[in-house]
Amino acid sequence: MLEDWSGRVAAVEVKLAASVYPHDLKGLASLRGVLGDSFVRGAVIYLGREPMAMGDRLFAVPLGAVFAGTPLGSVL
């Protein structure tokens, strides 16, 4: 979890799996519910190949994209 000076929060989880399902983001979704508008974005980093939008301010990001510097602007 990262928080800036104004209280905005971004959170990251890492899953050792090639697939991500909505229930895999329940922790991030819960944090989003508690923080409300202060929650900017949540991401699950996983072993798959495709970046995916997973709901309101929630995303799945392939591990390879993190290290390759792959642009994810269309998803994030």
C-alpha positions in Angstrom: 0.0 0.0 0.0 1.3 3.4 -0.9 -0.1 6.7 0.4 0.7 10.2 -0.8 0.8 13.4 1.3 -2.8 14.1 0.5 -4.0 10.7 1.7 -4.6 9.1 -1.7 -3.9 5.3 -1.6 -2.8 2.8 -4.2 -2.4 -0.8 -3.3 -0.7 -3.8 -4.9 -1.1 -7.6 -4.3 1.0 -10.3 -5.9 -0.5 -13.7 -6.9 1.5 -16.7 -7.8 -1.1 -17.7 -10.5 -1.5 -17.6 -14.2 -5.2 -16.6 -13.9 -6.9 -13.9 -11.9 -10.6 -14.0 -11.0 -12.8 -11.4 -9.3 -12.7 -13.2 -6.0 -8.9 -12.8 -6.1 -9.3 -9.0 -5.7 -11.7 -9.2 -2.7 -9.0 -7.8 -0.3 -8.4 -4.8 -2.6 -12.1 -4.3 -3.1 -12.6 -4.3 0.7 -9.9 -1.7 1.0 -11.5 0.4 -1.7 -14.8 0.2 0.2 -13.2 1.3 3.5 -11.2 4.2 1.9 -13.8 5.4 -0.6 -12.5 8.2 -2.8 -9.1 8.1 -1.2 -8.5 4.7 -2.9 -7.0 5.7 -6.2 -6.1 2.3 -7.7 -5.5 -1.3 -6.8 -3.6 -3.9 -8.8 -2.9 -7.6 -8.6 0.4 -8.6 -10.2 0.1 -12.1 -11.6 1.8 -14.6 -13.9 -0.6 -14.2 -16.8 0.0 -12.4 -20.1 -2.8 -9.8 -20.4 -3.5 -6.7 -18.4 -7.1 -6.5 -17.4 -9.5 -4.1 -15.9 -11.2 -6.0 -13.0 -13.8 -3.5 -11.8 -13.9 0.0 -10.4 -10.2 1.1 -9.9 -9.1 -2.5 -9.8 -6.7 -4.1 -12.3 -4.7 -7.3 -13.0 -1.2 -6.6 -14.3 1.2 -9.3 -15.7 4.5 -9.6 -13.9 6.3 -9.5 -17.2 4.8 -6.1 -18.0 6.0 -4.7 -14.7 9.7 -5.5 -15.5 9.5 -4.9 -19.3 8.1 -1.4 -18.8 5.1 -2.3 -21.1 2.7 0.7 -21.6 -0.6 -0.2 -19.8 -2.3 3.2 -20.3 -5.3 1.7 -22.2 -6.0 -0.6 -19.3 -5.0 1.5 -16.3 
